[in-house]
Amino acid sequence: MNSAVQSNATLWRRESKRFSIRARAPIRRATIAVYMMDNNFTFSKEVLHFALARRIPLVYASSAAVYGGSTAFAPAPENERPLNLYGVSKLAFDNHVRGLIANSQSVVAGLRYFNVYGPRESHKGKMASMVYQLYRQLKTSGRARLFTGYRRLC
C-alpha cells in the first residue's frame, strides 16, 4: 500500500471515520495517461482493497463520462462507451469493483455524477463545468473549442 493510502487510512481511523477520494484532473498532456490511470484506477483500487479488508463501507465517485458515445444513460454495461481517457479510467475501476463485489462482505457503491453548473464557478479554473468553460470561451474569443481532436467526432 502506498504512503498516501497509509497516511489517509491513519487519518480515517483517528479523526472522522470517513474517507474521501476524488479524481484530480488538470495536468500536463505529456503524462495524462499515466496520471489518469494512476489516480482514477490504481489509487482507487488500493483504497477499495483497504476498505474491503477491514469491511469498511465505501462510496466512490464514478462518472457519467463512462456513457460517452452511448445514446442511453442507464446503468448497464451495454450503455458504457467512454470517449476519453477520464471515462475509460472511471469505467476500468467500475469494472474492477464489479469483479469483486459478489464476494464482498462490505458495502461498495459507485455514484455516476453528471456535470453540474451554475453561478460562482470562476474559482474552479480548469475544473469548472464544460458549460461554464464554453461560456467563457465564447465571451472572450467568440469561439468555443471542446478539446483537441473534437472535430473528428462530428
Secondary structure by P-SEA (a helix, b strand, c coil): ccaaaaaaaaaaaccccbbbbbbbcccccccaaaaaaaaccaaaaaaaaaaaaacbbbbbbbcccccccccccccccccbbbccaaaaaaaaaaaaaaaccccccbbbbbbbcccccccccccccccccaaaaaaaaaaccccccccccccccc
